Amino acid sequence: MNQFSNHEPEPSNWQEQLELLQGYACELQSLAQEMVVLLREHNESNWEQIYSNFAQAIGNSKSNRQRLKAIDYIHSIYGGMGSWNDFYLLALGEAEEQRMSLGNAVYELAKRMKTQIITGPKEPKRSLWEKLKGRSR
């Protein structure tokens, strides 16, 4: 499912970093949308909405702040009582395997993306005008 290997060369500048992050975001959005379809098929509307919100947030993110906010949102559903880890599809079998596989892929890729944001080349500062206009470099 995940096309990004752990052995990719590290980005040396912001443009390379941005391309990598956009690739991560695209893959995360795709995985989350797959999860939405699966959850919809099994009438799990609450979890479906959470993954739908995440897919939209990560897909629309234009800055590292927005990317990190989306990642923190999806990571917040893992762990604790009543969390994603406690949930299972009543259908079990193949559907539950797919849910677990997609959930793990989303979690791990989001974790890798967060690490890349924190450790990789930094996002250039944008002027107030650029922020207001919604531009990114």
C-alpha positions as CSV (number, residue, x, y, z in Angstrom):
1,M,0.0,0.0,0.0
2,N,2.7,2.5,1.0
3,Q,4.9,3.5,-1.9
4,F,7.4,5.4,0.3
5,S,10.3,3.3,1.5
6,N,12.4,4.0,4.5
7,H,15.5,4.2,2.3
8,E,14.7,7.3,0.3
9,P,17.4,10.0,0.0
10,E,16.8,12.8,2.4
11,P,15.6,16.1,0.9
12,S,18.4,18.7,0.9
13,N,16.3,21.7,0.4
14,W,12.7,23.0,0.9
15,Q,11.5,22.2,-2.6
16,E,12.6,18.5,-2.3
17,Q,11.0,18.4,1.2
18,L,7.8,19.9,-0.1
19,E,7.6,17.3,-2.9
20,L,8.1,14.5,-0.4
21,L,5.5,15.9,2.0
22,Q,3.0,16.3,-0.9
23,G,3.6,12.7,-1.8
24,Y,3.0,11.6,1.7
25,A,-0.1,13.7,1.9
26,C,-1.5,12.3,-1.3
27,E,-0.8,8.7,-0.1
28,L,-2.4,9.4,3.3
29,Q,-5.4,10.9,1.6
30,S,-5.8,7.9,-0.6
31,L,-5.5,5.5,2.3
32,A,-8.0,7.5,4.4
33,Q,-10.4,7.5,1.5
34,E,-10.1,3.7,1.2
35,M,-10.9,3.5,4.9
36,V,-13.9,5.7,4.4
37,V,-15.3,3.4,1.7
38,L,-14.7,0.3,3.9
39,L,-16.3,1.9,7.0
40,R,-19.3,3.2,4.9
41,E,-19.8,-0.4,3.6
42,H,-20.1,-1.5,7.2
43,N,-22.3,1.4,8.4
44,E,-19.7,2.8,10.8
45,S,-20.6,6.4,10.3
46,N,-18.7,7.9,13.3
47,W,-15.4,6.4,12.3
48,E,-16.1,7.1,8.6
49,Q,-16.5,10.8,9.5
50,I,-13.2,10.9,11.4
51,Y,-11.3,9.4,8.4
52,S,-13.2,11.6,6.0
53,N,-12.2,14.7,8.0
54,F,-8.6,13.5,8.1
55,A,-8.6,12.9,4.3
56,Q,-9.9,16.4,3.7
57,A,-7.5,18.0,6.2
58,I,-4.4,16.3,4.9
59,G,-5.4,16.8,1.3
60,N,-6.0,20.5,1.8
61,S,-3.0,21.2,3.9
62,K,-0.8,23.9,2.5
63,S,1.7,24.4,5.4
64,N,3.6,22.3,7.9
65,R,1.3,23.7,10.6
66,Q,-1.7,22.4,8.8
67,R,0.0,19.0,8.1
68,L,0.9,18.6,11.7
69,K,-2.6,19.5,12.8
70,A,-4.1,16.8,10.5
71,I,-1.5,14.2,11.7
72,D,-2.2,15.0,15.4
73,Y,-5.9,14.7,14.7
74,I,-5.6,11.2,13.2
75,H,-3.1,10.1,15.8
76,S,-5.5,11.1,18.6
77,I,-7.9,8.3,17.7
78,Y,-5.3,5.7,18.6
79,G,-5.0,4.7,22.2
80,G,-7.3,5.1,25.3
81,M,-10.7,3.7,26.0
82,G,-13.1,3.6,23.1
83,S,-10.2,4.3,20.7
84,W,-9.6,3.0,17.2
85,N,-7.5,0.2,18.7
86,D,-10.6,-1.0,20.6
87,F,-12.8,-1.0,17.6
88,Y,-13.4,-3.9,15.2
89,L,-15.7,-4.5,12.3
90,L,-18.5,-6.9,13.2
91,A,-18.0,-8.6,9.8
92,L,-14.5,-9.7,11.0
93,G,-12.6,-11.8,8.5
94,E,-11.3,-10.0,5.4
95,A,-13.0,-6.7,6.2
96,E,-11.4,-6.5,9.7
97,E,-8.0,-7.4,8.2
98,Q,-8.4,-4.6,5.7
99,R,-9.4,-2.2,8.5
100,M,-6.4,-3.1,10.5
101,S,-4.0,-3.0,7.5
102,L,-5.3,0.4,6.4
103,G,-5.3,1.8,9.9
104,N,-1.7,0.7,10.5
105,A,-0.6,2.1,7.1
106,V,-2.3,5.5,7.9
107,Y,-0.7,5.6,11.4
108,E,2.8,4.7,10.3
109,L,2.9,7.0,7.2
110,A,1.5,9.9,9.3
111,K,4.2,9.2,11.9
112,R,6.9,9.2,9.2
113,M,5.5,12.4,7.7
114,K,5.6,14.1,11.1
115,T,9.2,13.0,11.7
116,Q,10.1,14.3,8.2
117,I,8.4,17.7,9.0
118,I,10.3,18.0,12.2
119,T,13.7,16.8,11.0
120,G,13.8,17.8,7.4
121,P,14.5,21.1,5.7
122,K,12.3,23.9,7.2
123,E,9.5,25.6,5.5
124,P,10.4,29.1,4.5
125,K,8.6,31.9,6.3
126,R,5.7,33.4,4.4
127,S,4.7,37.0,4.5
128,L,1.3,38.1,6.0
129,W,0.2,38.8,2.4
130,E,1.1,35.3,1.3
131,K,-0.8,33.8,4.2
132,L,-3.8,35.9,3.5
133,K,-3.8,35.0,-0.2
134,G,-3.3,31.3,0.7
135,R,-0.2,30.9,-1.4
136,S,2.6,28.5,-0.6
137,R,6.2,28.6,-1.9
